[in-house]
């Protein structure tokens, strides 16, 4: 008989997460470090071969109705927030720390901090924001509400709400439609109706 490749609610209830909602699916081949600093809302799916690394003190916070595509990597030493209805397509990489590549200092985690110049800061992905396959997000950036970032883009700066972005260097292409806000309202109304039964 075929066995599901996901841990479900019963499996995850005792996995040591800071908090975890209902209807959460996490692929069994994911790597999760410091789950006690990861909070997950309701209706979340994390696909295969993803890696989530929470900091020893700061959290990765995942809202409700969030999807994280396979092979994505979240390095959250300085904090990552994924708000409700946000989504990461396959192979998205989010970094909250990055070495100085100019040659002024040494690099990599084997070198003591006094010989390095590390850029660090939280990454925030606002509600309804979407990152296409292969995007890379660098530290201290905020993806605005409803922003959509095309595949293989490099995000090094804050992105405005409700625009479509693409490229390396990233550039604003056009406004993004907001029709999905009406669908969110209908979804929430249907859930309330179902919960009354």
C-alpha positions in Angstrom: 0.0 0.0 0.0 1.2 3.5 -0.8 2.4 5.5 2.2 2.0 9.2 2.4 5.3 11.2 2.1 4.0 13.8 4.5 3.8 14.0 8.3 0.3 15.1 9.3 -1.3 16.7 12.3 -0.9 13.7 14.6 2.8 13.2 13.7 3.6 16.9 14.1 1.7 17.5 17.4 4.7 16.2 19.4 7.6 17.3 17.1 8.6 20.2 19.3 7.4 23.2 17.2 6.8 26.5 19.1 3.3 26.2 17.8 1.6 24.3 15.0 -1.9 24.6 13.6 -4.3 22.2 11.9 -4.1 20.6 8.4 -0.3 21.0 8.2 1.6 18.7 5.9 5.4 18.5 6.1 7.3 16.2 3.8 9.1 13.4 5.7 12.4 14.2 3.9 12.6 17.8 5.0 15.4 19.0 7.3 14.2 21.2 10.2 16.6 22.7 12.7 15.5 24.3 16.0 11.8 23.5 15.6 11.2 25.0 19.1 11.7 28.4 17.3 9.3 27.7 14.4 5.6 28.5 14.5 3.3 27.3 11.8 -0.4 28.3 11.2 -3.2 26.3 9.7 -3.4 24.8 6.2 0.3 24.8 5.5 2.2 22.5 3.2 6.0 22.2 3.1 7.1 20.0 0.2 10.0 17.6 -0.1 13.7 18.3 0.5 13.1 21.7 2.1 15.4 22.9 4.8 14.2 25.3 7.6 16.9 26.5 9.9 15.5 28.7 12.8 17.9 30.7 14.9 18.8 29.8 18.4 16.8 32.8 19.6 14.9 34.2 16.6 12.0 32.5 14.9 10.7 31.4 11.6 7.0 32.3 11.7 4.8 30.7 9.0 1.2 32.0 8.8 -1.9 30.1 7.5 -2.5 29.0 3.9 1.2 29.0 3.1 2.9 26.7 0.6 6.7 26.2 0.5 7.8 24.4 -2.6 10.3 21.5 -2.8 14.0 22.2 -2.4 13.5 25.6 -0.7 16.0 26.7 1.9 15.1 29.1 4.7 18.1 30.3 6.7 16.4 32.1 9.6 19.1 32.9 12.1 17.9 36.5 12.2 14.2 35.8 11.7 11.9 35.0 8.8 8.1 35.8 8.6 5.8 34.3 6.0 2.4 35.9 6.4 -0.9 34.3 5.5 -1.5 33.2 1.8 2.2 33.8 0.9 3.9 31.2 -1.2 7.4 30.1 -2.2 7.7 28.1 -5.4 10.4 25.4 -5.8 14.0 26.1 -4.9 13.5 29.5 -3.3 16.4 30.5 -1.0 15.9 32.9 1.8 19.0 34.1 3.7 19.0 36.3 6.9 22.8 36.4 6.9 25.3 36.9 4.1 29.1 37.2 4.0 30.8 40.3 2.6 31.9 39.4 -1.0 34.1 42.5 -1.6 37.3 40.9 -0.4 37.6 43.3 2.6 37.1 40.4 5.0 37.3 36.7 5.3 34.2 34.6 4.7 32.4 31.4 5.7 31.2 29.9 8.9 34.6 28.3 9.9 36.2 31.8 10.3 35.8 33.7 13.7 33.4 36.6 13.6 36.1 39.3 14.2 37.6 38.5 10.8 34.3 38.8 8.9 31.7 41.4 8.0 28.4 39.7 7.9 25.3 41.4 6.6 22.3 40.2 8.7 18.7 41.1 9.2 15.2 39.6 9.2 13.3 38.8 6.0 9.5 39.4 5.9 7.2 38.1 3.2 3.9 39.9 3.5 0.4 38.5 3.0 -0.4 37.2 -0.6 3.2 37.7 -1.7 4.5 35.1 -4.1 8.1 34.1 -5.0 8.7 32.2 -8.2 11.0 29.2 -8.7 14.6 29.7 -8.0 14.3 33.2 -6.4 17.0 34.2 -3.9 16.2 36.7 -1.1 19.0 38.4 0.8 19.0 39.7 4.4 17.0 42.7 5.7 14.4 42.7 3.0 10.6 42.9 3.0 8.4 41.6 0.2 5.3 43.9 0.3 1.8 42.6 0.5 0.6 41.1 -2.7 4.0 41.5 -4.5 4.9 38.7 -7.0 8.4 38.0 -7.9 9.2 36.1 -11.1 11.4 33.0 -11.3 15.2 33.2 -10.8 15.0 36.8 -9.5 17.4 38.2 -6.9 15.8 40.2 -4.1 18.3 42.6 -2.4 15.9 45.4 -1.5 12.3 46.0 -0.2 9.6 45.5 -2.7 6.4 47.6 -2.9 2.9 46.2 -2.4 0.9 44.8 -5.3 3.5 44.9 -8.0 5.1 42.2 -10.2 8.9 42.1 -10.1 11.5 40.2 -12.1 15.2 39.9 -12.8 18.7 40.4 -11.5 19.0 43.2 -10.8 15.3 43.1 -9.9 13.0 45.6 -11.5 9.3 46.5 -11.2 7.3 45.4 -14.2 3.6 46.2 -13.6 0.9 46.4 -11.0 -0.5 43.0 -9.8 -4.3 42.4 -9.8 -6.1 42.3 -6.4 -9.0 40.0 -7.5 -7.6 37.3 -5.1 -8.7 39.4 -2.1 -12.4 38.7 -3.0 -11.6 35.0 -3.2 -10.0 35.2 0.3 -13.2 36.7 1.7 -15.3 33.8 0.1 -12.9 31.2 1.4 -13.1 32.6 5.0 -16.9 32.9 4.7 -17.2 29.2 3.6 -14.9 28.1 6.5 -17.1 30.0 9.0 -20.2 28.3 7.5 -18.6 24.9 7.6 -17.6 25.4 11.2 -21.2 26.2 12.2 -22.4 22.7 11.1 
